[in-house]
Amino acid sequence: MSEKTASALAEEIGERLKQARLNQDLTQSEVANLAGVARKTVLNAEKGKVQLEILIAIMMALDLTDHLDLFLPIQQISPLQLAKLQGKKRQRASGQRRDPEKDMPEW
């Protein structure tokens, strides 16, 4: 993979969005209406300056969501991580562990 900056990659994604819009012969206003955002938001997205949720809305408007699996495939749990979990699927990070004996009242 080339050594591009995050900003350069964002701009490239924006250019790809723009080209997808032009290939479908849609104006920025039409895409904005389909995505439920302002035209200026579509303009900013095409410059690579967009929030993730809005990017997805624009991709949905352009019918590009099928390409998400190519963009970021579903990640499988590695065998090492699976062994660490010992059959438990991790739901969230654990906090500090409490000592159950300290919580028991002294009778």
Disulfide bonds with the S-S distance in Angstrom:
none
